[in-house]
Amino acid sequence: MSLVSAALFGLVQALTEFLPVSSTAHLLVFGELLGHSLDDRRFRAFVTIIQAGTTLAVLIYFRADIARLVAASARGLARGKPLGTPESRLGWYIVLGTLPAALAGKLLERRIEALGNWVIAGSLVALGLVLLAAERLARHRRRVEDVGPGDALLIGVAQALALVPGSSRSGTTITGGMLLGFTREAAARFSFLLSVPITLAAGAYKLWSTVPDLRGEAAWTVATVVGTVVSAVAGYLVIDWLLAWLRTRTTYVFVVWRIAAGAAIAALILSGVLPAGAEAPPPPPPALHAAP
């Protein structure tokens, strides 16, 4: 992979991870158009690792909020009043909202990997229409401070739905937040904060399992570093831009984007550029001990 391609992938990852349009779908299409496939373990590792850049962008952008929530939650727990303050409540509600995706990911991981590219195309269009409905029906009045346990759990279920390729984690959670009456900016801000535990845990696991695929691959290793740095820097800028956009504008542009992307992927499948089925998952690692 060239460094220009690596930087392009990093930029695509940053844009599509935070905008409600699905990073999985876009990385898949750009990969195929640039001659890369997830069947290649090196490209699979590259795509997985550059996602750490966008996770880092969230941690840096919301570092003050995260520090306050963690400190308040710890103080509340130490005092025997975990829900005693607004910040401690929000911290624990984020933990609550993380549970549905964590459980679903554990139980359905292999089935999710088996879903094909038609599912990606369909998810883009279907959830684009749900986002359109949320935009038209939502009250857009509630703030992040108004999040309750029921809200956190329901938005957490929306986050779990994003395990379906093409759904978009930010797309499902922002849509869920708006349907619950939150302003667009509040829905996006809670979406980003909610992403921290699950993306940190999943990212650490994926890094541990995929980094060995780049051993002895100097060119791919350099490309991966470049892609990760670009995704982190661009991701920070995209977060700032999106929050500013949602303060005064609607999400209609993302609805159009999703439907157009879904139609484009369907056209690529029908033309034979993309396979209709899912990419083959990597083989399981060899057992540490042979069976007796």
Backbone bond lengths (Angstrom), bond angles and torsions (degrees), N, CA, C in turn:
res aa  C-N    CA-C-N  psi(-1)  N-CA   C-N-CA  omega(-1)  CA-C   N-CA-C  phi
1 M - - - 1.461 - - 1.524 109.87 -
2 S 1.341 116.34 133.73 1.460 119.77 178.14 1.522 110.14 -76.89
3 L 1.335 115.67 160.28 1.462 119.85 179.69 1.532 110.84 -68.37
4 V 1.329 116.82 -30.92 1.473 119.50 176.65 1.528 109.97 -64.53
5 S 1.337 116.36 -44.28 1.465 119.78 177.48 1.525 111.17 -63.38
6 A 1.333 116.67 -40.31 1.470 120.89 179.12 1.520 110.62 -60.94
7 A 1.337 116.61 -43.89 1.465 120.40 178.83 1.523 110.99 -64.93
8 L 1.348 116.59 -38.03 1.461 120.37 178.42 1.525 110.73 -64.13
9 F 1.320 116.70 -44.10 1.468 120.04 177.32 1.532 110.89 -61.91
10 G 1.324 117.04 -40.00 1.459 120.07 178.21 1.515 111.62 -62.40
11 L 1.332 115.93 -39.52 1.467 120.37 178.42 1.526 110.89 -67.39
12 V 1.329 116.57 -43.04 1.474 120.42 178.27 1.528 110.09 -62.29
13 Q 1.326 117.35 -42.39 1.458 121.17 178.18 1.526 111.18 -59.59
14 A 1.331 116.86 -44.68 1.461 120.90 -178.86 1.526 111.34 -64.35
15 L 1.317 116.26 -45.54 1.460 119.94 -178.12 1.518 111.60 -64.19
16 T 1.327 116.48 -47.43 1.457 120.12 -170.13 1.523 113.66 -87.88
17 E 1.324 117.88 -14.23 1.462 120.06 175.96 1.521 110.79 -71.37
18 F 1.319 117.18 -38.14 1.462 120.61 -174.20 1.522 113.21 -100.12
19 L 1.322 117.68 -32.28 1.459 119.15 172.96 1.524 107.82 -74.55
20 P 1.329 117.91 146.15 1.474 120.29 -174.25 1.521 112.94 -77.95
21 V 1.375 116.03 59.86 1.465 119.33 -173.71 1.524 113.62 -132.16
22 S 1.321 120.66 -0.23 1.462 126.28 174.85 1.521 113.96 83.25
23 S 1.321 115.95 107.63 1.463 121.15 177.26 1.527 111.11 -71.69
24 T 1.343 117.28 -35.04 1.469 120.52 -179.69 1.521 111.26 -57.69
25 A 1.316 116.52 -47.85 1.460 120.59 -177.99 1.524 111.31 -62.41
26 H 1.310 116.73 -44.94 1.462 119.83 -175.46 1.524 112.20 -71.12
27 L 1.336 117.18 -40.04 1.466 119.20 177.96 1.525 110.63 -65.08
28 L 1.330 116.15 -36.53 1.462 120.27 178.08 1.523 110.52 -61.82
29 V 1.337 116.70 -49.76 1.459 120.91 -177.20 1.522 111.09 -64.97
30 F 1.337 117.17 -47.32 1.459 119.86 -179.94 1.530 110.62 -63.68
31 G 1.329 116.10 -36.62 1.456 119.08 177.61 1.522 111.97 -61.30
32 E 1.329 115.98 -47.57 1.457 120.32 179.95 1.531 110.84 -63.67
33 L 1.331 117.11 -42.31 1.460 120.15 -178.25 1.524 111.93 -66.62
34 L 1.343 116.86 -28.90 1.466 120.96 179.87 1.528 112.02 -96.28
35 G 1.333 116.02 9.53 1.459 119.65 174.19 1.506 116.07 84.70
36 H 1.339 117.98 21.17 1.460 121.28 179.98 1.523 109.56 -116.75
37 S 1.314 116.16 147.16 1.456 121.87 -179.53 1.523 109.79 -134.27
38 L 1.323 115.60 149.68 1.460 119.93 177.01 1.532 112.08 -69.31
39 D 1.319 116.40 -7.96 1.462 118.71 172.32 1.529 110.91 -67.18
40 D 1.323 116.65 -24.46 1.464 122.81 177.70 1.526 108.20 -81.09
41 R 1.324 117.34 115.76 1.466 120.71 -176.16 1.521 111.40 -59.77
42 R 1.341 117.74 -30.72 1.465 120.14 -179.57 1.525 110.86 -68.91
43 F 1.331 116.37 -41.96 1.461 119.52 178.56 1.518 110.41 -69.29
44 R 1.341 116.99 -37.61 1.465 120.17 176.88 1.533 110.05 -60.55
45 A 1.333 117.11 -43.52 1.463 120.65 178.39 1.523 110.69 -65.35
46 F 1.322 116.76 -41.31 1.465 121.40 178.96 1.529 110.98 -58.29
47 V 1.335 116.57 -50.68 1.462 121.42 -178.89 1.529 110.87 -61.09
48 T 1.316 116.46 -39.91 1.466 120.73 -179.77 1.517 111.59 -66.68
49 I 1.324 117.39 -44.05 1.455 121.17 -173.19 1.522 111.88 -73.72
50 I 1.343 118.86 -36.38 1.470 118.68 -178.84 1.523 111.49 -66.24
51 Q 1.334 117.55 -18.27 1.458 119.88 175.00 1.525 111.85 -65.45
52 A 1.352 116.38 -22.90 1.458 119.89 176.23 1.524 110.67 -63.90
53 G 1.328 117.02 -27.59 1.452 120.17 178.66 1.516 112.29 -64.65
54 T 1.336 117.15 -42.22 1.456 119.31 179.46 1.528 111.34 -72.00
55 T 1.326 116.88 -31.75 1.466 119.35 173.69 1.526 110.23 -62.40
56 L 1.328 116.40 -43.02 1.462 120.97 177.57 1.520 110.82 -61.81
57 A 1.337 117.29 -37.47 1.465 120.89 179.18 1.527 110.93 -61.27
58 V 1.345 116.75 -42.03 1.473 120.55 178.28 1.529 110.40 -63.33
59 L 1.330 116.84 -44.83 1.461 120.80 -178.54 1.519 111.40 -61.88
60 I 1.322 117.27 -40.61 1.463 120.38 -179.32 1.528 110.99 -72.63
61 Y 1.331 116.92 -44.77 1.467 119.89 -176.58 1.529 111.53 -64.04
62 F 1.329 115.81 -41.58 1.469 120.04 -176.64 1.529 111.77 -103.66
63 R 1.330 117.55 25.49 1.467 121.10 -175.07 1.524 112.10 -58.60
64 A 1.323 117.88 -40.41 1.467 119.99 -179.42 1.524 110.69 -68.28
65 D 1.330 117.06 -43.99 1.472 120.95 178.66 1.525 110.75 -62.58
66 I 1.327 116.04 -44.72 1.469 120.09 -178.74 1.520 110.99 -63.53
67 A 1.341 116.42 -42.50 1.469 120.31 179.67 1.530 110.66 -61.88
68 R 1.335 116.79 -42.79 1.470 120.25 179.79 1.527 111.30 -65.07
69 L 1.329 116.71 -43.52 1.459 119.95 -177.95 1.525 111.41 -66.53
70 V 1.329 116.68 -42.25 1.469 120.01 179.39 1.519 110.36 -64.55
71 A 1.337 116.96 -45.49 1.467 120.60 -179.25 1.527 111.08 -64.26
72 A 1.328 116.92 -44.15 1.464 120.01 -179.61 1.524 111.28 -65.46
73 S 1.328 117.58 -40.01 1.461 120.82 179.30 1.522 111.05 -65.15
74 A 1.339 116.06 -41.26 1.466 120.11 179.21 1.529 110.79 -66.17
75 R 1.336 117.03 -43.21 1.473 120.19 179.19 1.524 110.60 -62.88
76 G 1.327 116.02 -44.25 1.463 119.37 179.93 1.509 112.02 -62.03
77 L 1.326 116.85 -40.02 1.458 120.62 179.37 1.517 110.61 -66.89
78 A 1.336 117.10 -40.46 1.462 121.49 -179.64 1.527 111.28 -65.17
79 R 1.319 116.44 -32.28 1.463 120.62 -178.46 1.530 112.47 -88.79
80 G 1.325 116.93 -0.50 1.455 120.47 -178.40 1.506 113.57 76.78
81 K 1.350 117.21 14.97 1.458 122.22 178.22 1.524 108.95 -131.02
82 P 1.330 117.45 71.23 1.463 120.04 -175.07 1.519 114.30 -62.42
83 L 1.334 117.59 -22.11 1.461 121.15 -179.85 1.523 111.19 -111.61
84 G 1.320 115.81 27.27 1.456 120.29 -172.47 1.504 115.69 -75.82
85 T 1.337 118.58 -24.14 1.467 122.02 -179.14 1.522 109.59 -128.26
86 P 1.336 117.86 159.15 1.467 119.99 178.72 1.530 112.79 -57.16
87 E 1.324 116.79 -40.22 1.463 119.41 -177.71 1.530 111.74 -71.58
88 S 1.337 116.86 -39.16 1.463 118.38 177.96 1.524 110.59 -67.52
89 R 1.329 116.89 -36.83 1.469 119.96 177.41 1.528 110.14 -62.60
90 L 1.333 116.23 -45.76 1.458 119.08 -179.32 1.525 111.00 -61.86
91 G 1.326 116.22 -39.81 1.457 119.97 178.07 1.517 112.28 -59.09
92 W 1.332 116.86 -46.60 1.465 120.19 -179.72 1.523 112.16 -73.23
93 Y 1.333 117.12 -29.22 1.462 119.21 175.53 1.526 111.05 -67.37
94 I 1.336 116.70 -32.68 1.467 119.94 175.47 1.529 109.88 -65.34
95 V 1.325 116.42 -40.33 1.471 119.82 175.71 1.526 109.82 -61.04
96 L 1.331 116.81 -44.83 1.465 121.38 178.79 1.530 110.65 -60.01
97 G 1.327 116.14 -44.06 1.455 120.16 -178.39 1.511 113.70 -68.82
98 T 1.336 116.94 -17.68 1.464 121.23 179.37 1.526 111.97 -78.45
99 L 1.327 117.43 -25.68 1.467 121.38 -172.44 1.529 114.49 -60.30
100 P 1.350 120.18 -44.77 1.473 117.97 -178.13 1.528 113.63 -58.37
101 A 1.330 117.70 -44.50 1.466 120.00 -179.14 1.524 110.96 -68.57
102 A 1.333 117.01 -37.45 1.459 120.03 179.51 1.522 110.72 -63.78
103 L 1.335 117.17 -44.20 1.462 120.99 179.95 1.528 111.31 -68.38
104 A 1.334 116.07 -44.56 1.462 119.38 -179.06 1.522 111.03 -64.96
105 G 1.324 116.75 -40.19 1.452 119.84 179.17 1.519 112.07 -62.60
106 K 1.333 116.07 -39.28 1.463 120.40 179.64 1.521 111.67 -68.35
107 L 1.330 116.78 -41.46 1.464 120.94 -174.38 1.525 113.10 -80.59
108 L 1.343 116.79 -30.68 1.463 119.71 -169.63 1.515 114.09 -115.35
109 E 1.333 118.20 11.60 1.462 121.46 -172.67 1.525 112.26 -53.78
110 R 1.320 118.10 -50.62 1.457 120.75 -176.16 1.531 111.66 -68.81
111 R 1.320 117.45 -37.27 1.464 119.85 178.51 1.522 111.05 -66.87
112 I 1.331 116.53 -36.96 1.462 120.49 178.77 1.519 110.41 -64.55
113 E 1.333 116.76 -40.84 1.463 121.14 179.46 1.524 111.53 -62.37
114 A 1.338 117.37 -24.70 1.459 121.08 -176.83 1.524 112.92 -83.99
115 L 1.333 118.41 -6.79 1.461 120.70 -178.57 1.528 109.82 -71.86
116 G 1.310 116.57 141.90 1.456 121.14 -174.01 1.519 113.65 -94.48
117 N 1.329 114.76 -176.42 1.456 120.90 -175.47 1.525 112.89 -74.39
118 W 1.347 116.88 -21.33 1.460 118.43 172.60 1.529 110.78 -64.79
119 V 1.324 115.80 -33.13 1.465 119.86 177.16 1.529 109.97 -65.28
120 I 1.332 116.38 -40.25 1.463 120.41 178.45 1.527 110.35 -61.43
121 A 1.328 116.29 -48.11 1.463 120.17 179.72 1.526 111.18 -61.21
122 G 1.337 116.16 -44.79 1.458 120.07 -179.68 1.515 112.77 -65.41
123 S 1.347 116.59 -39.35 1.463 120.48 179.67 1.523 111.20 -64.57
124 L 1.325 115.85 -41.26 1.466 119.39 178.51 1.522 111.26 -57.06
125 V 1.323 116.20 -47.41 1.460 120.11 -177.16 1.527 111.27 -72.37
126 A 1.324 117.04 -49.42 1.464 120.90 -175.08 1.526 111.86 -60.75
127 L 1.333 116.35 -47.18 1.460 118.26 -178.63 1.520 111.93 -77.12
128 G 1.318 117.37 -19.23 1.457 119.47 169.59 1.519 110.68 -64.67
129 L 1.330 116.30 -39.54 1.466 120.58 177.99 1.532 111.14 -69.13
130 V 1.345 116.65 -34.80 1.468 119.79 176.48 1.528 109.60 -66.60
131 L 1.331 117.53 -39.50 1.464 121.36 176.16 1.523 110.13 -62.04
132 L 1.324 117.04 -39.56 1.461 120.94 176.79 1.524 110.67 -61.04
133 A 1.337 116.49 -43.86 1.461 120.48 178.90 1.527 110.96 -63.25
134 A 1.343 116.32 -41.85 1.465 120.08 179.47 1.527 110.60 -62.73
135 E 1.318 116.01 -40.53 1.467 119.98 179.99 1.519 111.60 -62.34
136 R 1.314 115.74 -38.50 1.469 119.70 -176.01 1.529 112.69 -82.32
137 L 1.343 117.39 -29.21 1.466 120.55 -173.72 1.519 114.09 -98.36
138 A 1.337 117.76 -23.04 1.464 120.98 -172.11 1.530 112.12 -68.31
139 R 1.344 115.41 152.48 1.458 121.33 179.76 1.522 112.29 -84.95
140 H 1.345 117.66 -26.17 1.470 122.81 177.69 1.533 112.20 55.98
141 R 1.341 117.15 48.66 1.466 120.31 -177.82 1.529 113.29 -121.44
142 R 1.311 118.80 -31.51 1.463 121.03 -171.28 1.528 111.06 -79.35
143 R 1.345 115.12 152.96 1.466 122.35 -179.67 1.525 109.75 -109.70
144 V 1.327 115.63 171.87 1.466 120.09 178.94 1.522 110.59 -58.62
145 E 1.333 116.03 -36.39 1.473 120.56 -179.21 1.525 112.34 -63.33
146 D 1.334 117.38 -16.44 1.461 121.37 -178.11 1.525 112.90 -90.24
147 V 1.315 118.08 0.27 1.473 120.96 -179.29 1.525 109.90 -62.71
148 G 1.320 115.78 129.59 1.462 121.54 176.04 1.517 110.21 -114.90
149 P 1.340 117.54 178.26 1.466 120.01 -178.40 1.530 112.79 -61.55
150 G 1.316 117.14 -38.41 1.457 120.08 178.43 1.520 111.77 -65.24
151 D 1.340 115.62 -41.51 1.467 120.11 177.37 1.526 110.27 -60.68
152 A 1.328 115.40 -47.69 1.467 119.97 -177.67 1.524 111.12 -60.21
153 L 1.334 116.16 -41.63 1.460 119.85 -178.42 1.528 111.14 -68.14
154 L 1.328 116.90 -42.46 1.460 120.21 -179.32 1.526 111.38 -67.36
155 I 1.332 117.22 -41.83 1.463 119.51 177.32 1.527 109.45 -68.19
156 G 1.333 116.74 -31.54 1.461 120.56 174.43 1.521 111.89 -63.83
157 V 1.338 116.80 -38.53 1.474 120.50 175.33 1.527 109.64 -64.23
158 A 1.338 116.05 -39.99 1.468 119.65 176.36 1.528 110.47 -61.32
159 Q 1.328 116.71 -38.59 1.458 120.32 177.39 1.526 110.88 -64.29
160 A 1.319 116.89 -37.17 1.465 120.40 177.67 1.524 111.00 -64.83
161 L 1.329 117.78 -34.76 1.465 120.80 178.29 1.526 111.59 -62.54
162 A 1.330 115.97 -24.25 1.467 120.28 -179.37 1.519 112.36 -70.39
163 L 1.333 117.72 -7.44 1.462 120.01 173.75 1.530 111.41 -64.84
164 V 1.323 116.44 -22.67 1.465 120.31 175.44 1.520 108.10 -72.27
165 P 1.331 118.86 121.54 1.470 120.74 -177.62 1.526 112.11 -56.16
166 G 1.326 115.65 136.62 1.453 121.13 -179.92 1.511 113.52 94.21
167 S 1.340 117.10 -8.37 1.465 119.85 -177.22 1.523 112.08 -77.08
168 S 1.330 117.75 -44.27 1.461 125.00 -176.62 1.520 110.82 83.95
169 R 1.338 116.24 116.69 1.457 120.41 179.66 1.520 110.77 -62.14
170 S 1.327 117.02 -47.24 1.463 119.02 179.34 1.524 110.34 -66.54
171 G 1.351 116.71 -33.67 1.455 119.42 -179.88 1.516 112.84 -64.92
172 T 1.329 116.91 -46.76 1.466 119.40 -177.85 1.526 111.52 -68.96
173 T 1.327 117.61 -39.15 1.467 119.58 -176.99 1.526 111.89 -75.19
174 I 1.327 117.72 -38.56 1.464 119.59 176.42 1.525 109.79 -65.49
175 T 1.329 116.14 -42.05 1.469 119.93 177.46 1.527 110.44 -61.50
176 G 1.331 116.56 -45.59 1.460 120.10 178.19 1.510 112.18 -60.48
177 G 1.322 116.78 -42.47 1.457 120.13 178.68 1.520 112.31 -62.49
178 M 1.331 116.78 -42.00 1.469 119.25 179.73 1.521 111.08 -66.80
179 L 1.335 117.37 -39.13 1.468 119.74 178.26 1.525 112.05 -62.86
180 L 1.340 116.06 -25.40 1.468 120.63 177.46 1.522 112.24 -87.36
181 G 1.321 117.04 5.01 1.462 120.89 173.67 1.508 115.92 97.21
182 F 1.328 118.53 4.98 1.455 120.53 -179.53 1.527 110.86 -78.50
183 T 1.322 115.51 152.24 1.451 119.18 174.35 1.528 108.81 -64.33
184 R 1.313 116.67 161.08 1.465 119.80 179.94 1.525 110.68 -59.53
185 E 1.332 117.52 -45.20 1.461 120.14 -178.89 1.522 111.21 -65.33
186 A 1.344 117.81 -41.63 1.463 121.15 179.87 1.533 110.27 -64.57
187 A 1.329 116.77 -41.19 1.459 120.15 178.54 1.522 110.60 -62.30
188 A 1.343 116.83 -41.27 1.466 120.57 179.42 1.522 110.86 -68.36
189 R 1.322 117.55 -42.55 1.469 120.31 -178.47 1.523 110.41 -63.92
190 F 1.338 117.68 -44.73 1.459 119.16 178.19 1.529 110.27 -65.99
191 S 1.328 117.12 -35.99 1.459 120.84 176.72 1.522 111.54 -57.80
192 F 1.333 116.50 -44.97 1.464 120.35 -179.46 1.525 111.13 -66.87
193 L 1.329 117.49 -43.70 1.465 120.39 179.18 1.533 110.63 -64.59
194 L 1.327 116.19 -38.98 1.466 120.37 179.53 1.524 111.44 -65.63
195 S 1.326 116.40 -26.60 1.464 119.71 -177.57 1.522 113.01 -72.92
196 V 1.337 117.66 -20.88 1.467 120.22 -171.11 1.530 113.16 -59.79
197 P 1.346 120.38 -54.34 1.481 118.14 -177.15 1.518 113.41 -61.90
198 I 1.327 117.43 -45.01 1.460 120.03 -173.82 1.522 111.32 -71.35
199 T 1.338 117.64 -38.73 1.464 119.29 -179.43 1.529 111.35 -73.41
200 L 1.332 117.10 -32.57 1.466 119.08 176.12 1.521 110.69 -65.64
201 A 1.328 116.75 -47.11 1.457 120.33 -178.62 1.531 111.23 -66.00
202 A 1.335 115.69 -48.25 1.466 119.22 -179.43 1.523 110.79 -65.59
203 G 1.344 116.28 -38.89 1.457 120.13 -179.86 1.518 112.34 -63.90
204 A 1.323 116.95 -41.96 1.461 120.36 179.42 1.529 110.46 -63.39
205 Y 1.326 116.43 -42.81 1.470 120.55 179.50 1.530 110.60 -64.24
206 K 1.324 116.69 -44.69 1.465 120.27 -178.03 1.523 111.46 -67.40
207 L 1.341 116.70 -38.79 1.463 119.12 177.68 1.528 110.40 -61.86
208 W 1.315 116.06 -44.74 1.459 121.28 -179.68 1.524 111.05 -61.09
209 S 1.329 116.96 -36.45 1.466 119.91 -174.68 1.526 113.73 -88.18
210 T 1.343 118.23 -19.98 1.463 119.22 -174.79 1.522 114.78 -108.94
211 V 1.327 118.52 -23.97 1.464 120.27 -179.78 1.536 112.31 -53.82
212 P 1.354 119.80 -40.20 1.476 119.06 178.36 1.519 114.08 -57.21
213 D 1.343 118.45 -23.15 1.461 120.42 -179.67 1.526 112.43 -68.94
214 L 1.334 117.46 -14.08 1.461 120.37 -179.05 1.524 112.55 -102.45
215 R 1.326 117.59 2.92 1.464 119.77 178.49 1.529 110.40 -63.85
216 G 1.314 114.64 130.89 1.456 119.90 -179.56 1.515 113.86 79.13
217 E 1.324 117.43 2.92 1.464 122.14 -179.93 1.530 108.55 -111.07
218 A 1.338 116.32 79.31 1.462 120.91 -173.05 1.526 112.06 -60.88
219 A 1.333 117.45 -44.70 1.458 120.92 -177.77 1.526 111.26 -64.15
220 W 1.330 116.27 -42.85 1.465 120.01 178.81 1.530 111.05 -67.58
221 T 1.317 116.92 -35.42 1.463 120.27 179.45 1.530 110.39 -64.21
222 V 1.341 116.87 -45.58 1.463 120.70 178.44 1.525 110.33 -63.12
223 A 1.336 116.22 -43.12 1.463 119.99 178.70 1.527 111.19 -61.52
224 T 1.314 116.65 -38.72 1.463 120.74 179.42 1.523 111.27 -65.44
225 V 1.317 117.54 -40.77 1.466 121.27 177.10 1.527 109.99 -61.90
226 V 1.335 116.49 -45.39 1.464 120.64 179.64 1.525 110.38 -61.71
227 G 1.326 117.39 -47.51 1.456 120.74 -179.74 1.517 112.89 -61.57
228 T 1.324 116.20 -37.55 1.464 120.69 -179.96 1.526 111.38 -68.79
229 V 1.318 116.93 -43.07 1.469 120.86 178.76 1.526 110.48 -63.58
230 V 1.332 116.61 -44.00 1.465 120.10 179.28 1.523 110.40 -63.20
231 S 1.326 117.62 -43.05 1.463 120.10 -179.13 1.523 111.51 -64.86
232 A 1.343 117.80 -33.45 1.463 120.98 179.36 1.522 110.81 -70.42
233 V 1.328 117.03 -48.83 1.468 120.72 -177.86 1.528 110.59 -66.87
234 A 1.330 116.22 -48.52 1.459 119.56 179.59 1.523 111.30 -65.43
235 G 1.334 116.89 -36.26 1.456 120.47 179.15 1.520 112.45 -61.05
236 Y 1.320 116.63 -42.01 1.465 121.33 177.59 1.526 110.26 -58.16
237 L 1.334 115.75 -45.19 1.458 120.70 -178.72 1.529 111.40 -67.68
238 V 1.332 116.37 -37.31 1.463 120.31 -179.91 1.526 110.87 -66.48
239 I 1.324 117.70 -40.72 1.472 120.33 177.41 1.519 110.28 -58.39
240 D 1.318 116.11 -48.86 1.467 121.20 -178.70 1.524 110.26 -61.04
241 W 1.331 116.35 -43.61 1.470 120.11 -179.36 1.525 111.22 -65.49
242 L 1.342 116.98 -44.15 1.462 119.90 -176.27 1.525 111.65 -64.20
243 L 1.324 117.30 -43.12 1.469 119.60 179.30 1.523 110.86 -62.55
244 A 1.331 116.66 -39.88 1.467 120.10 177.72 1.526 110.50 -66.35
245 W 1.335 116.66 -41.53 1.465 120.91 179.00 1.524 111.15 -60.08
246 L 1.328 117.02 -46.19 1.458 121.00 -174.23 1.524 113.23 -73.13
247 R 1.336 117.59 -12.81 1.470 119.23 175.82 1.523 111.43 -67.62
248 T 1.327 116.86 -31.01 1.460 119.67 -172.29 1.524 113.92 -128.85
249 R 1.336 117.79 -5.54 1.463 119.64 -174.65 1.529 111.19 -130.19
250 T 1.319 114.65 164.62 1.461 121.35 -178.50 1.533 110.73 -88.05
251 T 1.331 114.99 179.18 1.474 121.09 177.85 1.529 111.90 -100.99
252 Y 1.329 117.38 13.76 1.462 119.34 -176.02 1.528 112.66 -59.69
253 V 1.324 116.93 -34.60 1.463 119.70 -179.48 1.526 110.86 -61.37
254 F 1.345 116.88 -33.55 1.463 120.31 -180.00 1.529 111.28 -76.75
255 V 1.341 116.23 -29.15 1.461 119.98 174.29 1.530 109.62 -61.98
256 V 1.324 115.73 -48.35 1.466 120.80 179.17 1.526 109.96 -62.08
257 W 1.336 116.46 -42.60 1.465 121.77 -179.75 1.532 110.70 -58.89
258 R 1.341 116.38 -46.99 1.463 120.81 -177.76 1.535 111.06 -62.97
259 I 1.324 116.17 -46.35 1.464 119.19 -177.97 1.525 110.22 -64.85
260 A 1.325 117.01 -41.18 1.466 120.52 178.79 1.528 110.77 -64.73
261 A 1.339 116.85 -41.25 1.467 120.33 179.59 1.525 110.85 -65.91
262 G 1.332 116.91 -41.03 1.455 120.07 177.83 1.523 111.66 -62.71
263 A 1.328 116.62 -42.64 1.461 120.43 178.36 1.526 110.87 -65.11
264 A 1.341 116.77 -37.68 1.468 120.56 180.00 1.527 110.75 -65.57
265 I 1.336 116.68 -42.79 1.468 119.99 179.24 1.524 110.33 -65.29
266 A 1.331 117.10 -40.81 1.468 119.97 177.48 1.529 110.16 -60.43
267 A 1.332 116.58 -41.84 1.464 120.21 179.48 1.527 110.92 -64.79
268 L 1.348 117.26 -38.74 1.461 120.79 178.97 1.528 111.16 -67.27
269 I 1.330 117.10 -34.21 1.474 120.12 176.81 1.522 109.92 -67.92
270 L 1.326 116.44 -46.40 1.461 120.72 -178.21 1.526 112.28 -64.84
271 S 1.338 115.79 -30.45 1.468 119.62 179.72 1.524 112.77 -85.16
272 G 1.338 116.58 -5.82 1.455 120.34 177.90 1.514 115.07 89.02
273 V 1.332 117.66 1.33 1.468 120.24 178.64 1.516 111.02 -70.98
274 L 1.333 116.52 -39.31 1.463 122.06 176.40 1.521 109.55 -110.72
275 P 1.341 117.59 142.92 1.466 119.56 175.25 1.519 110.46 -72.70
276 A 1.332 116.57 148.83 1.461 119.93 178.64 1.514 111.72 -73.56
277 G 1.342 117.22 -32.00 1.456 121.34 -177.78 1.493 112.16 -84.24
278 A 1.324 115.44 177.15 1.457 121.32 178.81 1.508 109.61 -76.19
279 E 1.328 115.01 154.75 1.452 119.80 172.86 1.529 108.94 -66.29
280 A 1.303 116.28 146.46 1.463 119.32 -179.88 1.515 110.65 -68.78
281 P 1.341 118.66 128.45 1.466 120.52 177.55 1.507 110.73 -70.29
282 P 1.328 117.41 156.87 1.456 119.74 180.00 1.521 110.37 -66.66
283 P 1.344 118.17 151.06 1.462 119.88 178.84 1.507 110.53 -65.96
284 P 1.342 118.76 151.39 1.462 120.72 178.74 1.511 110.52 -66.26
285 P 1.343 117.72 152.55 1.461 120.10 178.91 1.513 110.83 -66.68
286 P 1.325 117.85 151.99 1.460 119.77 179.30 1.529 111.66 -64.27
287 A 1.325 115.83 148.89 1.474 119.98 179.44 1.508 110.30 -65.19
288 L 1.327 115.09 146.38 1.466 119.63 179.89 1.519 111.20 -70.70
289 H 1.317 116.23 -31.48 1.487 120.05 -178.21 1.521 108.09 -132.21
290 A 1.306 114.85 134.28 1.465 119.63 178.43 1.524 110.07 -69.13
291 A 1.308 115.14 147.97 1.465 119.08 178.21 1.511 109.48 -68.46
292 P 1.332 118.99 145.16 1.462 121.43 -179.55 1.524 111.14 -70.64
